Structures are given as structure tokens and as C-alpha cells.
């Protein structure tokens, strides 16, 4: 019974999972055009059933002309062919003519054909073949030129067909890119929205449980979803749900992931697209797509529209570097502003958007009634990093000794994307070492790899350069250990990694504000490498380029942004709104500029002299640390503790044995000497 059922099944029947085992080919209207063209060509070129049979001049001369079976001979000049017409009563002598019904010639002829060299040569051959035949029975050849209307037509129409075909192909490809999912796949739908629609039937596996940390941001977004699920809870009190929410934060903090969770949790249609999807080479397409997007959204209201990277079209108007040019992006933004809260209010359409450049967005886009809420998605703190690690460690095979709390402490400043990358790199490193489980050291190596780059143990470095690098890095380590507000050091290495010839890892204190004393201690520690070179070798190298760049930016910020200079005063020349991005003038006079330069130089020189003094006071410990670094190439915080003693400032964070570092590293440029 089972065999019979299986035999009677169609080859296009569904399998166990409901999927077609063999999908039938999709019908295409172009197939009909192709069949018609093939049939037309076949009828005109092959001329089925009417073609004469091929033969040779010898057979015609020795048999047909000699037996007087030939009625007419027609010479086709342009084709250099001869068509032979037989007498009707002589057809029975040649049974091979009609032995096949497929390609037999017609009874009226021509019956045979053969090629010739030239017309004159054939005329002479025919005259010679009929020498013994009486003049009355001789055959006079007929001369004609055969036209090929189909071939002439093809040669005439082919260039135009080629041009039309290329045009159709190009615009077909353009319409695929421009029409997108809502474009229908042709050039006339280029202005249609490219938004992807997710509804109840869509299989979205992300929900709010997959979003670790971000408690405040998640709460505000959950409120929007709850309003769509239970609107009466809010409307009975007279409240209205915000029309728009803007997710703002650094890259990798989970803005798009939060939007995916909304799509997975909401029981309403969810439109998703990128800001760049509105941009196209055609004028007016962006505005047309905005209109079409909101038209679709109104038809399916209540719904949510998510625009990722909205800064692609939301940049403040009038800031286009192309001075005076007609900006298609501004037209798109104008249409978006109108649709979000124009004269015709969009009821039931909630806008979610994400960007990491909120400072450049147009102020009209940020006002209440369009984006009522700005949800800040910041870098995770210690507790949030622990929650994120819990999410990303679930699918991994881990050593039971691994502690998420320890990993969270070793990754200050890491975003959610960075933590996901750490977990993946640790798995790859463990697999490279052919381990069965991922161990603690694999995570530490992964953090090293992400922060400092790949180790280059085979890089050629002379002994003199290696000694310079060792004293340079020992200078950083010594001062950072001895100053109260400098970040506690975790690890120092002189093994080249990435672009750095040497690097020092620190475990910075997580703080919301920074005092002037803390910044000065950090500057002094940063300049410790250059100071160590001058004290030890009496000369400096180009290895401190990154250090000098960092210190210079920090000093300029202290003077011109944070108001930490007595001479310049409590003023800040920083424009957080971004209005002065394309201005050609400074917000201060030339005299103030000279004063700022002087104060910046004074801050840096004072920090440098302080660094040299600290190293002179602890010269023995500095030299001992450098020699130890030359010997081992990598040293840890316990080595500094043995040399200088414990840091008794009462603020240092716990640093576990042979642990690792955060994103604040002191590295030296590979293109430099140190």
C-alpha cells in the first residue's frame, strides 16, 4: 500500500517539512516570445518540405542531360547555385527524390541543386555537355538573382533590436536595485518603498530576552510595544503614545538589535529599512519612496516603521559641503518631515530610528511631535557587561572555572558587539589549539588580540631598538604605578603586536567625570616613555608619536573645551550642536589662539618635567623593571608590585593574576623606531 502511494506521488509533492522536493519551473511570458521567434526562423531559414535535393554536376551531366530528363536549368547568380527542374514524366526514374516526406522537394521543382564556381565556367561546361544533342532538344539556361527577404529584414532590424535589448537589460537591472522589495521589479516602480515588512507570520527569533543590559532603553521601547498590544491602558487616562523614538548611541551598543527585538515582540506590522534606501540616482525618488512608505504604513496601521542609520537622510539642512547645489537628500528630508507630523496626521504609525551621529541631525527632525523621545544607548557598565557575556557564552563549550564577573571586569569600554567578538575570538583561538573546551586564557588572548592586534614575534628588531622599547614601556609602567590617579597597569609587553612595537595594558577606573588632577596624572604617565628614553639614553626617538598625539589632544581639550586653564579662563569653544562644522572662522581671536597654544605647551612641558622627575626618583626600580622586561618580554602587575610595592591609594580596582586589559593601551607606532 505504501509503495503504491509513493509511486503515485507527483514529483512536485511536498516533503516532510512541507518544502517542495522538486520545485516546478516558474512560467515566464518571455518563453512565448522565444518560441514564436524560433518557429519564425525555422520556417524562413529551413523552408521545410520545399528544399531541392543536393546533387553534383557530374550526375546532372551524365544522367539527366544525357537522358533528356531535364526540363529547365536555372542559374542563381548571387548564390552561385544551379536549380534543376525535371520533366514530369521523368520523375519516376529518380525514386530517391521522394523517399523522405520530411525534406522532399515539391513536384513542381526545383528538384535538384548543386553549386558552381563561376557563371561563365558553368555556361561553357553546359555547352560542352550538349554538343551531341540536337539544337531542338538543347536546354538554354535561365539566369536569375534570388532575393532573401528574411535575411535582409534581419540585417536591417538587428542593430535596432540590439540597441533596444541593451536598453531593456540596463533599465531592468536598475529597476531591480531601485524598485527593491516594493518596486515590483521594473523601472516604473523605482519610486516605490524598499521597506521589508515583518508581520505575525514572519519568523523573527529575536525578542527582549536576547537584549542584555540596556535596562532603561529597553523599558522605553517595551512601553511602545505594550501600547500597541494594550492601547486602552494608556488611552483611558488621556495619554498618547510617542509618535517617534530615536535610538542614539555609539556603534555596536545594540540599537539595531533593540529594533529587531521590537519586531519580534510586536504583534503589528513592522517596516524596516535603512536611511540609504531612500537615496537613488534619479531626482525625486527619495521623496517618492517616503510617500510610498507612509502610504503602506497607514494602510496597515497600527504599525511600526524602523529607519536604521537615519543620518543618511536626516543631516541638518544647509550643511551640504557642495555649496549651492541642489541636494536630493534635503528634498527627501523635507518629505520625511512632512509625513512624520504634517498637516495630515499619521495616526497609529510609530517611527523608530537609530543613529550614532545625533549631533548632525536636523533640529526639525528632533522636535516633539516627530521624535518625541531620544533613547540613549550607551556603552555597558560592569553589570551590563556581565549580562551580555551571559547571553553570548550560552552556545559555547566553556571551562566550568570561567567567571563572567572576571571577564566583565577585564573589558571596560567594550560595546556589546565587542563582547560578542571576544567570545567568538576565544572560541577560534581554542579551536586553533585543538582544545575541547574554551578556557580562561583563551578569553585573555582574545582580548589581547582585539585591543592590540596580532602578535608579530618574528618581526626583525635590533638589540638596540629592543632595549629602547623596553625602557620606553618600563617608563610608562613605572609612572602609572606610582601616580595616584593614573590607571593601574595590568600587563606590559615588548612583543610587536599590530602596528605597535610595544604596548602597556591598563585597567581604567570607570567614572562619569574626570578632574584636572586625574587628567594631569594621565598625561604624565603617557609621557613616561619619552622621558625614560631621554634619561636613559640621552636622546629621544620617533616611537612616542602616538603618546605625543594623545597628550596634545588632551591638553587642547583641557584648555579650549573644559576650561581648565587659569589664563584662558572658564570658557569652552566646543560646539556640541555641530553648527560650526563648515565654518571658515575660529570662535576666538588670533590673540586667544596664541594664548591657547601657549597654555597647551605649558601643560605638556610641565607634565614632561614631572615624568622625568618621577623616573629620576625611582631610577633603580625603573632600570630593574626594564631589564626584567628585556628578559621575559611580558610582565604583569605582580612584577611591579615586587619592585615598587603595593599601590596604597585606596582606589585601585581588583586586578586578578595574569589578567588583561581594556581599550586604553599605550602603544608605539610600527613605522617609528620605538
C-alpha positions as CSV (number, residue, x, y, z in Angstrom):
1,X,0.0,0.0,0.0
2,X,2.8,2.3,0.9
3,X,4.7,1.6,-2.3
4,X,1.7,2.4,-4.5
5,X,1.1,5.7,-2.7
6,X,4.7,6.6,-3.2
7,X,4.6,5.7,-6.9
8,X,1.5,7.8,-7.5
9,X,3.0,10.9,-5.8
10,X,3.8,13.8,-8.1
11,X,7.4,14.8,-8.4
12,X,6.4,18.2,-7.2
13,X,4.8,16.8,-4.0
14,X,5.8,18.2,-0.6
15,X,8.3,16.6,1.6
16,X,8.2,16.0,5.4
17,X,9.0,19.7,6.2
18,X,6.4,21.0,3.8
19,X,9.1,22.0,1.3
20,X,8.8,21.1,-2.3
21,X,11.1,18.2,-3.2
22,X,11.4,19.4,-6.8
23,X,10.1,22.8,-7.5
24,X,8.2,23.3,-10.8
25,X,9.7,25.8,-13.1
26,X,8.1,29.3,-12.9
27,X,6.2,30.4,-16.0
28,X,7.6,33.4,-17.8
29,X,5.8,35.3,-20.6
30,X,9.1,35.6,-22.4
31,X,9.0,31.9,-23.2
32,X,6.2,32.5,-25.7
33,X,8.1,35.2,-27.5
34,X,11.1,32.9,-27.7
35,X,9.0,30.0,-29.2
36,X,7.5,32.4,-31.8
37,X,10.9,33.6,-32.8
38,X,12.3,30.1,-33.1
39,X,9.4,29.0,-35.2
40,X,9.7,32.1,-37.5
41,X,13.4,31.5,-38.1
42,X,12.8,27.8,-38.7
43,X,10.1,28.4,-41.3
44,X,12.1,31.0,-43.2
45,X,15.6,29.6,-43.0
46,X,14.9,25.8,-43.2
47,X,12.0,26.1,-45.6
48,X,10.8,22.6,-44.5
49,X,9.3,20.4,-47.2
50,X,10.3,22.7,-50.1
51,X,14.1,22.3,-50.4
52,X,15.6,20.7,-53.5
53,X,17.8,17.7,-53.1
54,X,21.6,18.3,-53.4
55,X,23.5,16.6,-56.2
56,X,26.6,17.1,-58.4
57,X,27.2,18.4,-61.8
58,X,28.6,15.1,-62.9
59,X,25.3,13.3,-62.1
60,X,23.3,16.0,-63.9
61,X,25.5,15.8,-67.0
62,X,25.9,12.1,-67.2
63,X,22.4,11.0,-66.3
64,X,19.8,13.8,-66.5
65,X,21.0,15.8,-69.5
66,X,22.2,12.7,-71.5
67,X,18.7,11.0,-70.9
68,X,16.9,14.3,-71.7
69,X,15.2,14.3,-68.3
70,X,15.9,18.0,-67.6
71,X,13.1,20.5,-68.3
72,X,14.8,23.7,-67.1
73,X,18.1,24.8,-65.6
74,X,18.1,28.0,-63.5
75,X,21.3,29.6,-62.6
76,X,21.2,31.8,-59.5
77,X,23.9,34.3,-60.0
78,X,24.2,35.8,-56.5
79,X,24.3,32.4,-54.8
80,X,26.4,30.6,-57.4
81,X,23.9,27.7,-57.4
82,X,22.0,25.9,-60.2
83,X,18.5,24.6,-59.7
84,X,17.5,21.7,-61.9
85,X,13.8,21.1,-62.9
86,X,13.0,17.6,-64.2
87,X,10.3,16.7,-66.7
88,X,7.2,15.4,-65.1
89,X,7.3,12.1,-66.9
90,X,10.9,11.6,-65.8
91,X,10.3,11.9,-62.1
92,X,9.7,8.1,-61.7
93,X,13.3,7.5,-62.8
94,X,14.6,9.1,-59.6
95,X,12.8,7.5,-56.7
96,X,15.3,9.0,-54.2
97,X,13.6,12.4,-54.6
98,X,10.5,11.5,-52.6
99,X,11.8,8.7,-50.4
100,X,11.5,11.0,-47.3
101,X,8.4,13.0,-46.6
102,X,10.3,15.4,-44.3
103,X,12.7,17.1,-46.7
104,X,11.4,16.1,-50.2
105,X,11.2,18.8,-52.9
106,X,7.9,19.7,-54.4
107,X,6.8,18.0,-57.6
108,X,6.9,21.3,-59.5
109,X,10.5,21.8,-58.7
110,X,13.2,22.7,-58.4
111,X,14.2,19.0,-57.8
112,X,18.0,19.2,-57.6
113,X,20.6,21.8,-56.8
114,X,24.3,21.9,-56.9
115,X,27.0,24.6,-56.5
116,X,29.2,26.1,-59.3
117,X,32.4,28.0,-59.5
118,X,31.5,30.9,-61.8
119,X,28.6,31.5,-64.1
120,X,30.8,31.7,-67.2
121,X,32.5,28.5,-66.4
122,X,29.2,26.7,-65.9
123,X,27.9,28.1,-69.2
124,X,30.9,26.6,-71.0
125,X,30.5,23.2,-69.2
126,X,26.8,23.1,-70.2
127,X,27.6,23.9,-73.8
128,X,30.2,21.2,-74.0
129,X,27.9,18.6,-72.3
130,X,25.2,19.3,-75.0
131,X,27.4,19.1,-78.1
132,X,26.0,15.7,-79.2
133,X,22.4,16.8,-78.6
134,X,20.3,18.4,-81.3
135,X,19.6,22.0,-81.2
136,X,15.9,21.4,-80.9
137,X,16.5,19.4,-77.6
138,X,19.1,21.5,-76.1
139,X,18.4,23.3,-72.8
140,X,19.1,27.0,-72.6
141,X,20.0,28.1,-69.0
142,X,18.0,30.7,-67.3
143,X,19.7,33.3,-65.2
144,X,18.2,35.0,-62.2
145,X,19.0,36.6,-58.9
146,X,17.3,35.2,-55.8
147,X,16.4,37.6,-53.1
148,X,16.3,36.7,-49.4
149,X,13.7,39.0,-47.8
150,X,14.1,37.4,-44.4
151,X,17.8,37.8,-44.3
152,X,17.6,41.4,-45.5
153,X,15.0,42.0,-42.8
154,X,17.2,40.5,-40.1
155,X,20.2,42.6,-41.2
156,X,18.0,45.8,-41.2
157,X,16.4,45.1,-37.8
158,X,19.3,43.6,-36.0
159,X,21.1,46.9,-35.0
160,X,17.8,48.3,-33.6
161,X,17.0,45.1,-31.8
162,X,20.5,45.1,-30.2
163,X,20.1,48.6,-29.0
164,X,16.7,48.0,-27.6
165,X,17.8,44.8,-25.9
166,X,20.8,46.6,-24.2
167,X,18.5,49.4,-23.1
168,X,15.9,47.0,-21.7
169,X,18.7,45.0,-19.9
170,X,20.2,48.1,-18.3
171,X,17.0,49.5,-17.1
172,X,15.8,46.1,-15.9
173,X,18.9,45.8,-13.7
174,X,18.5,49.4,-12.5
175,X,14.8,48.8,-11.6
176,X,15.9,45.7,-9.6
177,X,18.2,47.9,-7.5
178,X,15.8,50.8,-7.4
179,X,12.5,49.0,-7.0
180,X,13.6,46.7,-4.3
181,X,11.0,44.6,-2.5
182,X,8.2,47.2,-3.1
183,X,9.3,48.2,-6.5
184,X,7.8,45.3,-8.4
185,X,11.0,44.9,-10.5
186,X,10.5,47.4,-13.3
187,X,11.7,50.9,-14.0
188,X,8.2,52.5,-13.5
189,X,8.2,51.4,-9.8
190,X,11.6,53.0,-9.0
191,X,9.8,55.4,-6.6
192,X,8.3,52.6,-4.5
193,X,9.4,52.0,-1.0
194,X,12.1,49.3,-0.4
195,X,11.0,48.6,3.2
196,X,10.8,45.0,4.4
197,X,7.6,44.2,6.1
198,X,7.5,41.8,9.1
199,X,4.2,40.7,10.5
200,X,2.7,38.0,12.7
201,X,3.6,35.3,10.2
202,X,7.3,36.4,9.9
203,X,9.7,34.2,11.7
204,X,11.8,36.6,13.8
205,X,13.6,34.8,16.6
206,X,14.9,37.9,18.4
207,X,13.0,39.2,21.5
208,X,13.7,41.3,24.5
209,X,15.2,38.4,26.4
210,X,18.1,38.4,23.8
211,X,18.9,42.1,24.6
212,X,21.1,42.0,27.7
213,X,21.7,45.2,29.7
214,X,20.2,48.4,28.3
215,X,17.5,48.3,31.0
216,X,16.4,51.9,30.7
217,X,16.4,51.9,26.9
218,X,14.6,48.5,26.8
219,X,11.9,49.8,29.2
220,X,11.0,52.8,26.9
221,X,10.9,50.6,23.8
222,X,8.8,47.9,25.6
223,X,6.3,50.7,26.5
224,X,5.8,51.3,22.8
225,X,5.1,47.7,22.2
226,X,2.8,47.5,25.2
227,X,0.8,50.4,23.9
228,X,0.3,48.6,20.6
229,X,-0.8,45.5,22.4
230,X,-3.0,47.1,25.1
231,X,-3.8,50.7,23.9
232,X,-6.8,51.1,26.3
233,X,-4.4,51.0,29.3
234,X,-3.0,54.4,28.2
235,X,-5.9,56.0,26.3
236,X,-8.3,55.7,29.2
237,X,-6.1,58.2,31.1
238,X,-6.0,60.6,28.1
239,X,-2.4,59.8,27.3
240,X,-0.9,59.4,23.8
241,X,1.9,57.2,22.8
242,X,5.0,59.0,21.4
243,X,4.9,59.3,17.7
244,X,8.6,58.6,17.3
245,X,11.6,57.3,19.3
246,X,15.2,57.9,18.3
247,X,17.9,55.4,19.4
248,X,21.2,57.2,19.9
249,X,24.5,55.7,20.9
250,X,28.0,54.6,19.9
251,X,28.4,51.9,17.3
252,X,27.9,48.3,18.5
253,X,25.8,49.1,21.6
254,X,22.7,47.3,20.4
255,X,20.5,49.9,18.7
256,X,19.6,47.7,15.7
257,X,19.3,44.6,18.0
258,X,16.8,46.5,20.1
259,X,14.7,47.3,17.0
260,X,14.9,43.6,16.0
261,X,13.5,42.7,19.4
262,X,10.6,45.1,18.9
263,X,9.9,43.4,15.5
264,X,9.9,40.1,17.3
265,X,7.7,41.2,20.2
266,X,5.2,43.4,18.5
267,X,2.0,41.9,17.1
268,X,1.7,44.6,14.5
269,X,3.3,45.1,11.0
270,X,6.9,46.2,11.3
271,X,8.5,48.1,8.4
272,X,12.3,48.0,8.3
273,X,14.7,49.9,6.0
274,X,17.9,51.8,6.0
275,X,18.4,55.5,5.5
276,X,20.4,54.9,2.4
277,X,17.5,53.0,0.9
278,X,15.8,56.4,0.2
279,X,18.8,57.6,-1.8
280,X,18.9,57.0,-5.6
281,X,20.5,58.4,-8.7
282,X,17.1,59.7,-10.0
283,X,15.8,63.1,-8.9
284,X,12.7,62.9,-6.7
285,X,13.0,59.2,-6.0
286,X,13.8,59.6,-2.3
287,X,10.7,61.8,-1.6
288,X,8.6,59.4,-3.6
289,X,9.8,56.4,-1.5
290,X,9.0,58.3,1.7
291,X,5.4,58.9,0.5
292,X,5.0,55.3,-0.6
293,X,6.4,54.1,2.8
294,X,3.9,56.1,4.8
295,X,1.1,55.2,2.4
296,X,1.7,51.5,3.1
297,X,2.1,52.2,6.8
298,X,-1.2,54.0,7.0
299,X,-2.9,51.1,5.3
300,X,-1.6,48.7,7.9
301,X,-1.9,50.9,10.9
302,X,-1.3,50.4,13.8
303,X,2.3,49.6,12.8
304,X,6.0,50.4,13.5
305,X,8.4,51.9,10.9
306,X,12.1,51.5,11.7
307,X,14.7,53.5,9.8
308,X,18.3,52.4,10.6
309,X,21.1,54.9,10.1
310,X,18.7,57.8,9.6
311,X,21.6,60.3,9.4
312,X,22.0,59.3,5.8
313,X,18.9,61.5,5.0
314,X,18.5,63.4,8.3
315,X,21.6,65.6,8.2
316,X,20.8,69.2,9.1
317,X,19.8,71.2,6.0
318,X,22.2,73.9,4.8
319,X,25.3,71.9,5.8
320,X,26.0,70.3,2.5
321,X,29.7,70.7,1.6
322,X,28.6,71.1,-2.1
323,X,27.9,74.7,-1.9
324,X,24.8,75.9,-3.8
325,X,24.0,72.5,-5.4
326,X,20.5,71.1,-5.4
327,X,20.6,68.4,-2.8
328,X,18.3,65.4,-3.4
329,X,18.9,64.4,0.2
330,X,17.3,67.6,1.5
331,X,14.2,67.0,-0.6
332,X,13.9,63.6,0.9
333,X,14.3,65.0,4.4
334,X,11.6,67.6,3.7
335,X,9.2,64.9,2.6
336,X,10.0,62.9,5.7
337,X,9.4,65.8,8.0
338,X,6.0,66.4,6.3
339,X,5.0,62.8,6.5
340,X,6.0,62.4,10.2
341,X,3.9,65.3,11.5
342,X,2.5,67.3,8.7
343,X,-1.0,68.7,8.1
344,X,-2.4,65.2,7.6
345,X,-1.6,63.5,10.9
346,X,-0.5,59.9,10.8
347,X,-2.5,58.0,13.4
348,X,-1.2,54.7,14.5
349,X,2.2,54.9,12.8
350,X,5.1,54.9,15.2
351,X,8.6,55.7,13.9
352,X,11.7,54.1,15.3
353,X,15.1,55.3,14.1
354,X,18.7,54.6,15.0
355,X,21.9,56.7,14.6
356,X,25.3,57.1,16.2
357,X,25.5,60.7,14.9
358,X,22.6,62.5,16.6
359,X,24.6,65.8,16.7
360,X,24.3,66.3,12.9
361,X,20.6,65.6,12.6
362,X,18.3,68.4,11.6
363,X,16.6,70.2,14.5
364,X,13.2,70.0,12.9
365,X,13.5,66.2,12.9
366,X,14.3,66.1,16.6
367,X,11.4,68.3,17.8
368,X,8.5,66.9,19.8
369,X,5.8,65.5,17.6
370,X,8.3,63.8,15.3
371,X,10.8,62.1,17.6
372,X,9.3,62.7,21.0
373,X,11.9,60.6,22.7
374,X,15.6,60.2,22.4
375,X,16.6,56.9,23.9
376,X,20.4,56.9,24.7
377,X,22.0,53.5,24.3
378,X,25.4,54.0,25.9
379,X,28.4,51.7,26.4
380,X,27.5,49.0,29.0
381,X,28.8,49.3,32.6
382,X,30.2,46.4,34.7
383,X,26.8,44.8,35.5
384,X,25.5,45.1,31.9
385,X,28.7,43.6,30.5
386,X,28.2,40.6,32.8
387,X,24.7,40.2,31.4
388,X,25.9,40.5,27.8
389,X,28.6,37.9,28.5
390,X,25.9,35.5,29.9
391,X,24.0,35.8,26.6
392,X,27.0,35.2,24.3
393,X,28.5,32.5,26.4
394,X,25.4,30.2,26.2
395,X,26.2,28.5,22.9
396,X,29.9,28.0,23.8
397,X,31.6,25.0,25.4
398,X,33.2,26.5,28.4
399,X,35.6,25.5,31.2
400,X,33.4,25.4,34.4
401,X,36.0,27.7,36.1
402,X,35.3,30.6,33.8
403,X,33.7,33.5,35.7
404,X,31.6,36.1,33.9
405,X,32.3,38.6,36.6
406,X,36.0,38.4,35.8
407,X,35.5,38.7,32.1
408,X,33.3,41.8,32.6
409,X,36.0,43.5,34.7
410,X,38.6,42.9,32.0
411,X,36.6,44.6,29.3
412,X,35.8,48.2,30.4
413,X,34.7,50.4,27.5
414,X,33.7,47.4,25.4
415,X,30.4,47.6,23.5
416,X,28.0,44.6,23.1
417,X,29.5,44.0,19.6
418,X,33.0,44.0,21.1
419,X,32.0,41.4,23.7
420,X,30.4,39.2,21.1
421,X,33.7,39.4,19.1
422,X,35.6,38.5,22.3
423,X,33.6,35.3,22.7
424,X,33.9,34.4,19.1
425,X,37.7,35.0,19.0
426,X,38.1,32.9,22.2
427,X,36.3,30.0,20.5
428,X,38.5,30.4,17.4
429,X,41.7,30.5,19.5
430,X,40.7,27.4,21.4
431,X,39.9,25.6,18.2
432,X,43.2,26.6,16.8
433,X,44.9,25.0,19.8
434,X,42.7,21.9,19.3
435,X,41.1,22.1,22.7
436,X,37.8,20.5,23.6
437,X,36.6,23.4,25.8
438,X,37.3,27.2,25.9
439,X,39.5,28.1,28.9
440,X,40.1,31.4,30.7
441,X,43.4,32.0,28.9
442,X,41.7,31.8,25.6
443,X,39.5,34.8,26.6
444,X,42.5,36.7,27.8
445,X,44.3,36.1,24.5
446,X,41.2,37.1,22.6
447,X,41.0,40.4,24.5
448,X,44.7,41.0,23.7
449,X,44.1,40.2,20.0
450,X,41.2,42.6,19.8
451,X,42.9,45.5,21.6
452,X,46.4,45.3,20.4
453,X,46.2,43.3,17.2
454,X,48.0,40.1,16.1
455,X,51.4,39.2,17.7
456,X,54.4,39.5,15.4
457,X,57.1,37.6,17.2
458,X,59.1,37.1,14.0
459,X,59.4,40.9,13.3
460,X,63.1,41.8,12.9
461,X,64.1,44.2,15.6
462,X,67.8,45.0,16.5
463,X,69.1,44.6,20.1
464,X,69.5,48.4,20.4
465,X,65.9,49.0,19.3
466,X,64.6,46.3,21.6
467,X,66.4,47.9,24.6
468,X,64.9,51.3,23.7
469,X,61.5,49.8,23.5
470,X,61.9,48.1,26.9
471,X,63.0,51.2,28.7
472,X,60.2,53.2,27.0
473,X,57.5,50.8,28.1
474,X,59.0,50.5,31.6
475,X,58.8,54.3,31.8
476,X,55.0,54.1,31.2
477,X,54.6,51.3,33.7
478,X,56.7,53.0,36.4
479,X,54.9,56.3,36.4
480,X,51.4,54.8,36.0
481,X,52.1,52.6,39.1
482,X,53.4,55.5,41.2
483,X,50.9,58.2,40.4
484,X,47.6,58.2,42.3
485,X,45.2,59.0,39.5
486,X,46.9,57.1,36.7
487,X,45.2,53.9,35.5
488,X,46.6,50.8,37.3
489,X,48.7,48.7,34.9
490,X,47.9,45.1,34.1
491,X,50.4,44.0,31.6
492,X,53.4,45.3,29.6
493,X,54.9,43.7,26.6
494,X,57.7,44.4,24.1
495,X,56.5,41.8,21.6
496,X,55.3,43.6,18.5
497,X,51.5,43.5,18.1
498,X,49.6,45.1,15.3
499,X,51.2,48.4,14.5
500,X,52.8,48.7,17.9
501,X,56.3,47.7,18.7
502,X,55.4,47.6,22.4
503,X,52.3,48.1,24.5
504,X,51.1,48.6,28.0
505,X,47.6,47.5,29.1
506,X,45.7,49.3,31.8
507,X,42.5,48.7,33.8
508,X,40.9,52.2,33.8
509,X,38.6,53.3,36.5
510,X,35.0,53.6,35.3
511,X,34.0,57.1,36.1
512,X,31.5,59.6,34.8
513,X,33.5,62.8,35.3
514,X,37.3,63.4,35.3
515,X,39.1,66.0,37.4
516,X,42.0,68.2,36.3
517,X,44.4,66.2,38.7
518,X,43.3,62.9,37.1
519,X,44.0,64.3,33.6
520,X,47.4,65.6,34.6
521,X,48.4,62.3,36.1
522,X,47.3,60.5,32.8
523,X,49.3,63.0,30.7
524,X,52.4,62.4,32.9
525,X,52.0,58.7,32.6
526,X,51.6,58.9,28.8
527,X,54.8,61.0,28.5
528,X,56.7,58.5,30.7
529,X,58.0,56.6,27.6
530,X,59.6,59.7,26.0
531,X,61.0,60.8,29.4
532,X,62.6,57.4,30.0
533,X,64.4,57.5,26.6
534,X,65.9,60.9,27.3
535,X,67.0,60.0,30.9
536,X,68.4,56.6,30.0
537,X,70.0,57.2,26.5
538,X,70.3,61.0,26.4
539,X,68.3,61.1,23.2
540,X,64.7,60.6,22.0
541,X,63.2,58.6,19.1
542,X,60.1,58.7,17.0
543,X,58.5,55.9,19.0
544,X,56.5,58.4,21.1
545,X,54.4,59.6,18.2
546,X,51.1,58.1,19.5
547,X,51.9,59.3,23.0
548,X,52.5,62.9,21.9
549,X,49.4,62.9,19.7
550,X,47.3,61.7,22.6
551,X,48.7,64.2,25.1
552,X,48.4,67.1,22.7
553,X,44.7,66.4,22.1
554,X,44.1,66.0,25.8
555,X,45.9,69.3,26.6
556,X,43.9,71.2,23.9
557,X,40.7,69.8,25.3
558,X,41.6,70.9,28.8
559,X,42.3,74.5,27.7
560,X,39.7,75.1,25.0
561,X,36.8,72.8,25.9
562,X,36.9,72.0,29.7
563,X,38.1,75.5,30.9
564,X,41.0,74.1,33.0
565,X,43.4,76.9,32.2
566,X,43.7,79.9,34.6
567,X,44.9,82.2,31.8
568,X,42.3,81.3,29.2
569,X,39.6,81.1,31.8
570,X,36.3,79.3,32.2
571,X,35.3,79.3,28.6
572,X,34.6,76.5,26.1
573,X,35.0,76.8,22.4
574,X,33.4,73.5,21.6
575,X,30.2,73.5,19.6
576,X,28.3,70.3,20.5
577,X,25.5,71.2,18.1
578,X,27.8,70.8,15.1
579,X,26.7,74.2,13.6
580,X,30.3,75.3,13.1
581,X,31.4,72.2,11.1
582,X,31.6,74.0,7.8
583,X,32.5,77.5,9.0
584,X,35.8,79.1,7.9
585,X,36.4,81.1,11.1
586,X,37.5,80.1,14.6
587,X,35.3,81.1,17.5
588,X,38.1,83.0,19.1
589,X,40.6,85.8,18.1
590,X,44.2,85.3,17.0
591,X,45.3,86.6,20.3
592,X,43.3,84.0,22.1
593,X,44.7,81.3,19.7
594,X,48.2,82.3,20.7
595,X,47.2,82.1,24.4
596,X,45.7,78.6,23.9
597,X,48.8,77.4,22.1
598,X,51.0,78.8,24.9
599,X,48.9,77.1,27.6
600,X,48.8,73.8,25.8
601,X,52.6,73.8,25.5
602,X,52.9,74.7,29.2
603,X,50.7,71.9,30.3
604,X,52.6,69.4,28.2
605,X,56.1,70.6,29.3
606,X,55.1,70.6,33.0
607,X,53.8,67.0,32.7
608,X,57.0,66.0,30.8
609,X,59.3,67.5,33.5
610,X,57.2,65.9,36.2
611,X,57.6,62.5,34.4
612,X,61.3,62.9,34.3
613,X,61.5,63.8,38.0
614,X,59.4,60.7,38.9
615,X,61.8,58.5,36.9
616,X,64.9,60.1,38.5
617,X,63.5,59.5,41.9
618,X,62.8,55.8,41.1
619,X,65.7,55.2,38.7
620,X,66.7,51.9,40.3
621,X,63.2,50.4,40.1
622,X,62.8,51.7,36.5
623,X,66.1,50.1,35.4
624,X,65.2,46.8,37.2
625,X,61.8,46.7,35.5
626,X,63.3,47.4,32.1
627,X,65.9,44.6,32.5
628,X,63.1,42.2,33.6
629,X,61.1,43.2,30.5
630,X,64.1,42.5,28.3
631,X,64.4,39.1,29.8
632,X,60.8,38.0,29.8
633,X,59.3,40.2,27.1
634,X,56.0,40.2,29.0
635,X,55.5,41.3,32.7
636,X,52.4,41.7,34.8
637,X,51.2,43.8,37.7
638,X,52.6,41.5,40.4
639,X,56.1,42.1,39.0
640,X,55.6,45.8,39.5
641,X,54.3,45.1,43.0
642,X,57.5,43.2,43.8
643,X,59.7,46.1,42.7
644,X,57.7,49.2,43.8
645,X,55.4,47.7,46.4
646,X,51.6,47.9,46.5
647,X,49.7,50.9,45.3
648,X,48.3,52.3,48.6
649,X,45.9,54.9,47.2
650,X,42.8,53.0,48.1
651,X,41.1,53.4,44.7
652,X,42.7,50.8,42.6
653,X,40.4,48.1,41.3
654,X,41.0,44.4,41.8
655,X,43.3,43.0,39.2
656,X,43.4,39.2,39.1
657,X,46.5,37.2,38.4
658,X,47.7,37.5,34.8
659,X,44.6,39.3,33.7
660,X,44.1,41.6,30.9
661,X,43.2,44.9,29.6
662,X,40.7,47.4,28.4
663,X,40.7,49.5,25.3
664,X,43.1,52.1,26.8
665,X,46.5,50.9,25.7
666,X,49.8,52.7,25.3
667,X,51.2,51.6,22.0
668,X,54.0,52.7,19.8
669,X,53.6,53.2,16.1
670,X,55.2,50.4,14.0
671,X,56.6,52.9,11.5
672,X,58.6,54.6,14.3
673,X,61.8,53.5,16.0
674,X,60.0,52.6,19.3
